[in-house]
Amino acid sequence: MNAVLPGPVMTDRRRAMLARYGEAKGLSLDAAIDAFAAETRIARYGTPEDIAELIAVAVSPAARWMTGVTLRMDGGEIKSL
């Protein structure tokens, strides 16, 4: 069993959350997106396609010997080695 642990991905739900965040801080949606990304130290939000591409590799024959792995894909949100 393998798992994918996505970080911040720009979806309709995240856009709505960031709109509320922006309203609370008096920011436009674009400014709220930039501000929240800066607070969480990511260069950009992921896309559903970013995650889908990782999953495509994880289920491909190229990963046939990969077992029990959690693939964290977070754009550098968590700093680790």
Beta strands, then each sheet from edge to edge (+ up, - down):
strand 1: 3-6
strand 2: 70-73
sheet 1: 1+ 2+
end
